[in-house]
């Protein structure tokens, strides 16, 4: 058990021996051993002893805090991190060099190729949309070839935007019409597909933040995503390499009818109706996410490790 999800507002969390122990109205509800944990995700308002946070930090267990209703990111707590100062110096140097263009080209080429591969799978699964999906694939392949001539991250971002339009034009076709998925929308997500895409991207982002910080890199200093106050730009970079994997994961959840329209609720948010998972459906989502992420984490870790080696040796 590498991950623990805590999603009960009436729970009080304590530490006893080498275990987290959960109480509800003074009654012991259960426990979880600390030893196999790598991350704890806490949703909403729970009561937690400071000693618990001390022990989680001591055991180098990351804690991610999400809001209770919209599952929006609120913060992350780390234990002891890697103290590789030289690696960060190399990262800062590369962020101000020609490396940013090389990295950005490679990153977008990898992203587009994985998206094209996913669309090719969808074309076989949904032959009634073969012509439309094939057209999107052809346009994206053309854009992918143009990346080789891009001479700045800004020009690459322009190509990425064009590719995203083609990609989501095809992706909207393959979900059931009842889900009302008309393209990527966030803050708030406006339909069930966008709700799960946003949640999956959020969790993926902070999985990568954890890997970045553990190896000693600075998550704020990216190469493709420029510096922006308060944003983990390097994590934003690396998410792009795995976005198609997250899309495939979400597509399969709906394709296999693991989630339906009645798993979601709508609420007013900034003058718009947001769409979010119902509380009773969140446990199901986290179970599926954990099964998927357990298989993917070695790949995410390897990607970050390869980048660190490249920065040190390049």
C-alpha contacts under 8 A as a table, 3 or more apart, distances in Angstrom:
res1	aa1	res2	aa2	distance
1	X	4	X	7.46
1	X	36	X	5.74
1	X	37	X	6.22
2	X	36	X	5.58
2	X	37	X	4.43
2	X	38	X	5.06
2	X	39	X	6.55
3	X	37	X	5.73
3	X	38	X	6.03
3	X	39	X	4.98
3	X	40	X	5.73
3	X	41	X	7.60
3	X	290	X	7.50
4	X	37	X	7.24
4	X	39	X	6.53
4	X	40	X	4.75
4	X	41	X	6.16
5	X	40	X	5.95
5	X	41	X	4.76
5	X	42	X	6.13
5	X	43	X	7.66
5	X	286	X	7.42
6	X	40	X	7.55
6	X	41	X	6.14
6	X	42	X	4.90
6	X	43	X	6.07
7	X	42	X	6.38
7	X	43	X	4.99
7	X	44	X	6.87
7	X	68	X	7.92
7	X	283	X	7.95
8	X	11	X	5.68
8	X	43	X	7.53
8	X	44	X	7.64
8	X	45	X	7.96
8	X	46	X	6.97
9	X	44	X	6.39
9	X	45	X	5.26
9	X	46	X	4.94
10	X	24	X	6.04
10	X	25	X	7.65
10	X	46	X	6.50
10	X	47	X	7.95
11	X	22	X	6.25
11	X	23	X	5.69
11	X	24	X	5.12
11	X	25	X	7.95
11	X	46	X	5.70
11	X	47	X	6.45
12	X	22	X	5.71
12	X	23	X	5.07
12	X	24	X	6.29
12	X	46	X	6.16
12	X	47	X	4.58
12	X	48	X	5.73
13	X	20	X	6.71
13	X	21	X	5.84
13	X	22	X	4.88
13	X	23	X	6.51
13	X	46	X	7.65
13	X	47	X	6.16
13	X	48	X	4.73
13	X	49	X	6.49
13	X	52	X	7.37
14	X	20	X	5.79
14	X	21	X	5.21
14	X	22	X	6.45
14	X	23	X	7.88
14	X	48	X	6.42
14	X	49	X	5.77
14	X	51	X	7.55
14	X	52	X	5.94
15	X	18	X	7.19
15	X	19	X	5.77
15	X	20	X	4.58
15	X	21	X	5.73
15	X	49	X	7.92
15	X	51	X	6.97
15	X	52	X	5.48
15	X	55	X	7.89
16	X	19	X	5.49
16	X	20	X	6.35
16	X	21	X	6.54
18	X	33	X	6.05
18	X	34	X	5.73
18	X	35	X	7.32
19	X	31	X	6.36
19	X	32	X	5.43
19	X	33	X	4.14
19	X	34	X	5.15
20	X	31	X	5.42
20	X	32	X	5.16
20	X	33	X	6.18
20	X	34	X	6.61
20	X	52	X	7.50
21	X	28	X	7.30
21	X	29	X	7.69
21	X	30	X	5.97
21	X	31	X	4.23
21	X	32	X	6.54
22	X	28	X	5.92
22	X	29	X	5.40
22	X	30	X	5.40
22	X	31	X	5.88
23	X	26	X	5.65
23	X	27	X	5.20
23	X	28	X	4.40
23	X	29	X	5.28
23	X	30	X	7.40
24	X	27	X	5.20
24	X	28	X	6.48
24	X	29	X	6.42
33	X	36	X	6.98
33	X	37	X	7.58
34	X	37	X	5.52
34	X	56	X	7.84
34	X	59	X	7.84
35	X	59	X	7.99
37	X	40	X	7.47
37	X	61	X	6.47
38	X	60	X	7.27
38	X	61	X	4.77
38	X	62	X	6.35
39	X	61	X	5.16
39	X	62	X	4.59
39	X	63	X	5.72
39	X	64	X	7.52
40	X	61	X	7.15
40	X	62	X	6.25
40	X	63	X	4.76
40	X	64	X	6.28
41	X	63	X	5.80
41	X	64	X	4.77
41	X	65	X	6.01
41	X	66	X	7.32
42	X	46	X	7.80
42	X	63	X	7.24
42	X	64	X	6.19
42	X	65	X	5.00
42	X	66	X	6.20
43	X	46	X	7.84
43	X	65	X	6.05
43	X	66	X	4.78
43	X	67	X	5.67
43	X	68	X	5.24
43	X	71	X	7.07
44	X	65	X	7.67
44	X	66	X	6.29
44	X	67	X	4.83
44	X	68	X	3.66
44	X	69	X	7.45
45	X	67	X	7.96
45	X	68	X	7.02
48	X	52	X	6.78
48	X	53	X	7.96
49	X	52	X	5.35
49	X	53	X	7.13
50	X	53	X	5.25
50	X	54	X	6.37
51	X	54	X	4.93
51	X	55	X	6.22
52	X	55	X	5.22
52	X	56	X	6.18
53	X	56	X	5.06
53	X	57	X	6.07
54	X	57	X	5.22
54	X	58	X	6.06
55	X	58	X	4.93
55	X	59	X	6.10
56	X	59	X	5.18
56	X	60	X	6.16
56	X	61	X	5.04
56	X	62	X	7.24
56	X	63	X	7.82
56	X	79	X	7.01
57	X	60	X	4.90
57	X	61	X	5.81
57	X	62	X	7.25
57	X	77	X	7.67
57	X	78	X	6.05
57	X	79	X	3.72
57	X	80	X	6.73
58	X	61	X	7.65
58	X	79	X	5.95
58	X	80	X	7.08
59	X	79	X	6.94
60	X	78	X	6.59
60	X	79	X	4.32
60	X	80	X	5.86
60	X	81	X	7.92
61	X	78	X	6.67
61	X	79	X	6.27
62	X	76	X	7.02
62	X	77	X	5.61
62	X	78	X	4.80
62	X	79	X	6.65
62	X	210	X	7.35
63	X	76	X	5.54
63	X	77	X	4.95
63	X	78	X	6.67
64	X	73	X	7.73
64	X	74	X	7.75
64	X	75	X	6.04
64	X	76	X	4.51
64	X	77	X	6.53
64	X	206	X	7.95
65	X	73	X	6.24
65	X	74	X	5.30
65	X	75	X	5.23
65	X	76	X	6.12
66	X	71	X	5.04
66	X	72	X	5.26
66	X	73	X	4.66
66	X	74	X	5.35
66	X	75	X	7.39
67	X	70	X	6.10
67	X	71	X	4.72
67	X	72	X	5.16
67	X	73	X	6.51
67	X	74	X	6.49
68	X	71	X	5.72
68	X	72	X	7.97
69	X	276	X	7.46
69	X	279	X	7.77
70	X	276	X	6.05
70	X	277	X	7.80
71	X	199	X	7.06
72	X	199	X	7.85
72	X	202	X	7.90
73	X	202	X	7.19
78	X	81	X	7.37
78	X	210	X	7.95
81	X	213	X	6.44
81	X	214	X	5.29
81	X	215	X	7.67
81	X	216	X	6.95
82	X	213	X	7.04
82	X	214	X	5.40
82	X	215	X	5.67
82	X	216	X	4.77
83	X	216	X	6.01
84	X	87	X	5.54
84	X	88	X	6.84
84	X	215	X	7.74
84	X	216	X	5.22
84	X	217	X	7.82
85	X	88	X	5.27
85	X	89	X	6.33
85	X	216	X	7.47
86	X	89	X	5.04
86	X	90	X	6.27
87	X	90	X	5.16
87	X	91	X	6.20
87	X	216	X	6.75
87	X	217	X	6.56
87	X	308	X	7.11
87	X	311	X	7.14
87	X	312	X	6.17
88	X	91	X	4.84
88	X	92	X	6.16
88	X	216	X	6.91
88	X	217	X	5.52
88	X	218	X	6.44
89	X	92	X	5.20
89	X	93	X	6.24
90	X	93	X	5.08
90	X	94	X	6.12
90	X	311	X	5.99
90	X	312	X	6.31
91	X	94	X	5.17
91	X	95	X	6.14
91	X	217	X	7.27
91	X	218	X	7.84
91	X	221	X	7.68
91	X	311	X	6.26
92	X	95	X	5.12
92	X	96	X	6.80
92	X	221	X	7.17
93	X	96	X	5.55
93	X	97	X	6.66
94	X	97	X	5.02
94	X	98	X	7.45
94	X	99	X	5.72
94	X	100	X	6.96
94	X	311	X	7.36
95	X	99	X	6.97
95	X	100	X	5.97
95	X	221	X	7.19
95	X	222	X	6.82
95	X	223	X	5.57
96	X	99	X	7.84
96	X	100	X	7.36
97	X	100	X	6.25
98	X	101	X	5.63
98	X	102	X	6.76
99	X	102	X	5.08
99	X	103	X	5.90
99	X	223	X	7.79
100	X	103	X	5.21
100	X	104	X	5.93
100	X	153	X	7.39
100	X	223	X	4.79
100	X	224	X	6.28
101	X	104	X	5.09
101	X	105	X	6.16
101	X	151	X	7.25
101	X	152	X	5.93
101	X	153	X	5.81
101	X	223	X	7.84
101	X	224	X	7.59
102	X	105	X	5.34
102	X	106	X	6.32
103	X	106	X	5.18
103	X	107	X	5.96
103	X	223	X	6.90
103	X	224	X	7.19
104	X	107	X	5.06
104	X	108	X	6.13
104	X	153	X	6.36
104	X	156	X	7.31
104	X	223	X	6.81
104	X	224	X	5.04
105	X	108	X	5.41
105	X	109	X	6.04
105	X	147	X	6.18
105	X	148	X	7.07
105	X	150	X	7.64
105	X	153	X	7.93
105	X	156	X	6.99
106	X	109	X	5.12
106	X	110	X	6.11
107	X	110	X	5.23
107	X	111	X	6.19
107	X	237	X	7.80
107	X	240	X	7.30
107	X	241	X	6.31
108	X	111	X	4.90
108	X	112	X	5.99
108	X	147	X	7.87
108	X	156	X	7.69
108	X	160	X	7.18
108	X	240	X	7.54
108	X	241	X	7.58
109	X	112	X	5.27
109	X	113	X	6.10
109	X	144	X	6.02
109	X	147	X	7.09
110	X	113	X	5.25
110	X	114	X	6.29
110	X	241	X	6.31
111	X	114	X	5.33
111	X	115	X	6.26
111	X	240	X	6.11
111	X	241	X	5.01
111	X	242	X	7.18
111	X	243	X	7.37
111	X	244	X	7.21
112	X	115	X	4.99
112	X	116	X	6.02
112	X	140	X	7.13
112	X	144	X	6.66
112	X	163	X	7.60
113	X	116	X	5.05
113	X	117	X	6.11
113	X	144	X	7.76
114	X	117	X	4.96
114	X	118	X	6.20
114	X	244	X	6.06
114	X	245	X	7.93
115	X	118	X	5.02
115	X	119	X	6.20
115	X	167	X	7.34
115	X	244	X	5.34
116	X	119	X	5.07
116	X	120	X	6.17
116	X	137	X	5.82
116	X	140	X	7.15
116	X	141	X	7.65
117	X	120	X	5.09
117	X	121	X	6.49
118	X	121	X	5.13
118	X	122	X	6.36
118	X	244	X	6.99
118	X	248	X	7.10
119	X	122	X	4.88
119	X	123	X	6.10
119	X	133	X	6.72
119	X	137	X	6.99
119	X	167	X	7.87
119	X	170	X	7.59
119	X	171	X	7.61
120	X	123	X	5.06
120	X	124	X	6.67
120	X	133	X	7.76
120	X	134	X	7.79
120	X	137	X	7.60
121	X	124	X	5.38
121	X	125	X	6.37
122	X	125	X	4.84
122	X	126	X	5.82
122	X	133	X	7.95
122	X	174	X	7.39
123	X	126	X	5.26
123	X	127	X	5.61
123	X	129	X	6.74
123	X	130	X	5.17
123	X	133	X	6.12
123	X	134	X	7.32
124	X	127	X	5.60
124	X	130	X	7.53
126	X	129	X	5.85
126	X	130	X	6.85
126	X	174	X	6.79
127	X	130	X	4.80
128	X	131	X	7.93
129	X	132	X	5.47
129	X	133	X	6.10
129	X	173	X	7.27
129	X	174	X	7.91
130	X	133	X	5.30
130	X	134	X	5.87
131	X	134	X	5.14
131	X	135	X	6.21
132	X	135	X	5.15
132	X	136	X	6.47
132	X	170	X	6.59
133	X	136	X	5.10
133	X	137	X	6.20
133	X	170	X	5.24
134	X	137	X	5.00
134	X	138	X	6.12
135	X	138	X	5.13
135	X	139	X	6.28
136	X	139	X	5.15
136	X	140	X	6.12
136	X	166	X	5.10
136	X	167	X	6.30
136	X	169	X	7.49
136	X	170	X	6.35
137	X	140	X	5.10
137	X	141	X	6.09
137	X	166	X	7.79
137	X	167	X	7.75
138	X	141	X	5.16
138	X	142	X	6.35
139	X	142	X	5.16
139	X	143	X	6.35
139	X	163	X	7.54
139	X	166	X	6.99
140	X	143	X	4.96
140	X	144	X	6.01
140	X	163	X	5.50
140	X	166	X	6.79
140	X	167	X	7.58
141	X	144	X	4.93
141	X	145	X	6.35
142	X	145	X	5.24
142	X	146	X	6.46
143	X	146	X	4.95
143	X	147	X	6.55
143	X	159	X	6.44
143	X	162	X	7.82
143	X	163	X	6.66
144	X	147	X	5.33
144	X	148	X	7.70
145	X	148	X	5.98
145	X	149	X	7.97
146	X	149	X	5.55
146	X	150	X	6.70
146	X	159	X	7.94
147	X	150	X	5.08
147	X	156	X	6.57
147	X	159	X	7.38
150	X	153	X	7.76
150	X	155	X	5.86
150	X	156	X	5.99
151	X	155	X	6.73
151	X	156	X	7.89
152	X	155	X	5.33
152	X	156	X	6.47
153	X	156	X	4.94
153	X	157	X	6.13
153	X	224	X	6.30
154	X	157	X	5.02
154	X	158	X	6.38
155	X	158	X	5.04
155	X	159	X	6.43
156	X	159	X	5.07
156	X	160	X	6.10
157	X	160	X	4.89
157	X	161	X	6.21
158	X	161	X	5.18
158	X	162	X	6.52
159	X	162	X	5.14
159	X	163	X	6.19
160	X	163	X	5.04
160	X	164	X	6.06
161	X	164	X	5.06
161	X	165	X	6.44
162	X	165	X	5.30
162	X	166	X	6.64
163	X	166	X	5.17
163	X	167	X	6.06
164	X	167	X	4.94
164	X	168	X	6.04
165	X	168	X	5.53
165	X	169	X	6.00
166	X	169	X	5.16
166	X	170	X	6.56
167	X	170	X	5.46
167	X	171	X	6.17
168	X	171	X	4.63
168	X	172	X	5.90
168	X	183	X	5.80
168	X	184	X	7.12
169	X	172	X	5.73
169	X	173	X	7.22
169	X	183	X	7.11
170	X	173	X	5.58
170	X	174	X	7.40
171	X	174	X	5.76
171	X	175	X	7.42
171	X	183	X	7.88
172	X	175	X	6.09
172	X	181	X	5.89
172	X	182	X	5.70
172	X	183	X	6.07
173	X	176	X	7.93
175	X	179	X	7.05
175	X	181	X	7.09
175	X	251	X	7.54
175	X	254	X	7.71
175	X	255	X	7.82
176	X	179	X	5.78
176	X	180	X	7.71
177	X	180	X	5.48
177	X	181	X	7.18
178	X	261	X	7.65
179	X	191	X	6.45
179	X	192	X	6.15
179	X	193	X	6.91
179	X	261	X	6.59
180	X	191	X	6.20
180	X	192	X	7.94
181	X	184	X	7.97
181	X	191	X	6.19
181	X	192	X	7.62
181	X	193	X	6.23
181	X	194	X	7.31
184	X	194	X	6.38
185	X	188	X	7.28
185	X	189	X	5.45
185	X	190	X	6.51
185	X	194	X	6.20
186	X	189	X	4.15
186	X	190	X	7.07
186	X	194	X	6.77
186	X	195	X	7.87
186	X	198	X	6.82
187	X	274	X	7.95
188	X	269	X	6.94
188	X	272	X	7.61
188	X	273	X	7.67
188	X	274	X	5.05
188	X	275	X	7.20
189	X	192	X	7.77
189	X	194	X	5.13
189	X	195	X	5.12
189	X	198	X	7.14
189	X	274	X	5.54
189	X	275	X	5.65
189	X	276	X	7.48
190	X	194	X	6.48
190	X	195	X	7.09
190	X	273	X	6.52
190	X	274	X	4.99
190	X	275	X	5.03
191	X	194	X	5.47
191	X	195	X	6.14
191	X	274	X	7.50
191	X	275	X	5.33
191	X	276	X	7.99
192	X	195	X	4.93
192	X	196	X	6.39
192	X	261	X	6.81
192	X	264	X	6.53
192	X	275	X	6.27
192	X	276	X	7.07
192	X	277	X	7.81
193	X	196	X	5.43
193	X	197	X	6.14
193	X	250	X	7.43
194	X	197	X	4.91
194	X	198	X	5.92
195	X	198	X	5.35
195	X	199	X	6.30
195	X	275	X	6.10
195	X	276	X	5.67
195	X	277	X	7.19
196	X	199	X	5.08
196	X	200	X	5.95
196	X	250	X	6.53
196	X	277	X	7.96
197	X	200	X	5.19
197	X	201	X	6.01
197	X	246	X	7.33
197	X	247	X	6.81
197	X	250	X	6.55
198	X	201	X	5.20
198	X	202	X	6.10
199	X	202	X	5.10
199	X	203	X	6.32
200	X	203	X	5.25
200	X	204	X	6.05
200	X	246	X	6.55
200	X	250	X	7.96
200	X	289	X	7.79
201	X	204	X	5.03
201	X	205	X	5.96
201	X	239	X	7.69
201	X	243	X	7.43
201	X	246	X	7.02
202	X	205	X	5.14
202	X	206	X	6.54
203	X	206	X	5.38
203	X	207	X	6.16
204	X	207	X	5.02
204	X	208	X	6.34
204	X	239	X	6.92
205	X	208	X	5.29
205	X	209	X	6.30
205	X	235	X	6.02
205	X	236	X	6.80
205	X	239	X	6.03
206	X	209	X	4.65
206	X	210	X	6.11
206	X	235	X	7.65
207	X	210	X	5.29
207	X	211	X	6.51
208	X	211	X	5.00
208	X	212	X	5.98
208	X	235	X	5.77
208	X	238	X	7.29
208	X	239	X	7.42
208	X	300	X	6.99
208	X	301	X	7.94
209	X	212	X	5.08
209	X	213	X	6.14
209	X	219	X	6.09
209	X	232	X	7.43
209	X	235	X	5.60
210	X	213	X	5.29
210	X	214	X	6.02
211	X	214	X	5.16
211	X	215	X	6.33
211	X	300	X	7.76
211	X	301	X	6.10
211	X	304	X	6.78
212	X	215	X	5.59
212	X	216	X	6.49
212	X	217	X	5.35
212	X	218	X	6.85
212	X	219	X	6.08
212	X	235	X	7.47
212	X	304	X	6.40
213	X	216	X	5.09
213	X	217	X	5.50
213	X	218	X	6.37
213	X	219	X	6.65
214	X	217	X	7.65
215	X	304	X	7.87
215	X	305	X	7.26
215	X	308	X	7.71
217	X	308	X	7.44
218	X	221	X	5.85
218	X	234	X	7.52
219	X	222	X	7.12
219	X	232	X	4.91
219	X	233	X	6.28
219	X	234	X	4.94
219	X	235	X	5.82
220	X	227	X	7.03
220	X	230	X	7.63
220	X	231	X	6.08
220	X	232	X	4.09
220	X	233	X	4.96
220	X	234	X	5.85
220	X	235	X	7.69
221	X	226	X	7.71
221	X	227	X	6.22
221	X	232	X	7.07
221	X	233	X	5.67
221	X	234	X	5.52
222	X	225	X	5.53
222	X	226	X	6.18
222	X	227	X	6.73
222	X	232	X	7.61
222	X	233	X	4.59
222	X	234	X	3.79
222	X	235	X	7.48
222	X	236	X	7.72
222	X	237	X	6.48
223	X	226	X	6.53
223	X	233	X	7.75
223	X	234	X	6.75
223	X	237	X	7.13
224	X	234	X	7.94
224	X	237	X	5.96
225	X	233	X	5.39
225	X	234	X	7.08
225	X	236	X	6.77
225	X	237	X	6.05
226	X	233	X	6.64
227	X	231	X	7.52
227	X	233	X	6.34
228	X	231	X	5.58
228	X	233	X	7.26
232	X	235	X	5.45
232	X	236	X	6.34
233	X	236	X	4.87
233	X	237	X	6.22
234	X	237	X	4.93
234	X	238	X	6.37
235	X	238	X	5.12
235	X	239	X	6.08
236	X	239	X	5.26
236	X	240	X	6.78
237	X	240	X	5.68
237	X	241	X	7.54
238	X	241	X	5.48
238	X	242	X	7.24
239	X	242	X	5.37
239	X	243	X	5.98
240	X	243	X	5.20
241	X	244	X	7.67
242	X	245	X	5.27
242	X	246	X	6.60
243	X	246	X	5.12
243	X	247	X	6.27
244	X	247	X	4.90
244	X	248	X	6.14
245	X	248	X	5.14
245	X	249	X	6.23
246	X	249	X	5.00
246	X	250	X	6.30
247	X	250	X	5.21
247	X	251	X	6.07
248	X	251	X	5.02
248	X	252	X	6.13
249	X	252	X	5.32
249	X	253	X	6.43
249	X	292	X	7.56
250	X	253	X	5.12
250	X	254	X	6.68
251	X	254	X	5.43
251	X	255	X	5.99
252	X	255	X	4.73
252	X	256	X	5.83
253	X	256	X	5.48
253	X	257	X	6.26
253	X	258	X	5.23
253	X	259	X	6.21
254	X	257	X	4.83
254	X	258	X	5.91
254	X	259	X	5.48
254	X	260	X	6.92
255	X	258	X	7.68
256	X	259	X	7.98
257	X	260	X	6.30
259	X	263	X	6.18
260	X	263	X	5.60
260	X	264	X	7.75
261	X	264	X	5.85
262	X	265	X	7.42
263	X	277	X	6.01
263	X	278	X	5.74
263	X	280	X	7.93
263	X	281	X	5.79
264	X	275	X	6.49
264	X	276	X	5.39
264	X	277	X	4.42
264	X	278	X	5.09
264	X	281	X	7.89
265	X	275	X	5.70
265	X	276	X	5.44
265	X	277	X	6.21
265	X	278	X	5.83
266	X	273	X	5.99
266	X	274	X	5.36
266	X	275	X	4.54
266	X	276	X	6.31
267	X	273	X	5.30
267	X	274	X	5.26
267	X	275	X	6.64
267	X	276	X	7.95
268	X	271	X	6.23
268	X	272	X	5.53
268	X	273	X	4.55
268	X	274	X	6.02
269	X	272	X	5.12
269	X	273	X	5.88
269	X	274	X	5.93
277	X	281	X	6.22
277	X	282	X	6.24
278	X	281	X	5.31
278	X	282	X	6.47
279	X	282	X	5.28
279	X	283	X	7.63
280	X	283	X	6.56
280	X	284	X	7.85
281	X	284	X	5.34
281	X	285	X	6.44
282	X	285	X	5.00
282	X	286	X	6.16
283	X	286	X	5.23
283	X	287	X	6.20
284	X	287	X	5.20
284	X	288	X	6.42
285	X	288	X	5.22
285	X	289	X	6.00
286	X	289	X	4.89
286	X	290	X	5.93
287	X	290	X	5.27
287	X	291	X	6.42
288	X	291	X	5.20
288	X	292	X	6.34
289	X	292	X	5.14
289	X	293	X	5.90
290	X	293	X	4.99
290	X	294	X	5.83
291	X	294	X	5.39
291	X	295	X	6.83
292	X	295	X	5.55
292	X	296	X	6.48
293	X	296	X	4.86
293	X	297	X	5.75
294	X	297	X	5.59
294	X	298	X	7.93
295	X	298	X	7.02
296	X	299	X	5.36
296	X	300	X	6.39
297	X	300	X	4.97
297	X	301	X	6.04
298	X	301	X	5.10
298	X	302	X	6.02
299	X	302	X	5.07
299	X	303	X	6.14
300	X	303	X	5.17
300	X	304	X	6.46
301	X	304	X	5.27
301	X	305	X	6.15
302	X	305	X	4.97
302	X	306	X	6.03
303	X	306	X	5.22
303	X	307	X	6.34
304	X	307	X	5.12
304	X	308	X	6.28
305	X	308	X	5.09
305	X	309	X	6.28
306	X	309	X	5.15
306	X	310	X	6.11
307	X	310	X	4.99
307	X	311	X	6.21
308	X	311	X	5.17
308	X	312	X	6.27
309	X	312	X	5.16
309	X	313	X	5.94
309	X	314	X	7.94
310	X	313	X	5.26
310	X	314	X	5.24
311	X	314	X	5.51
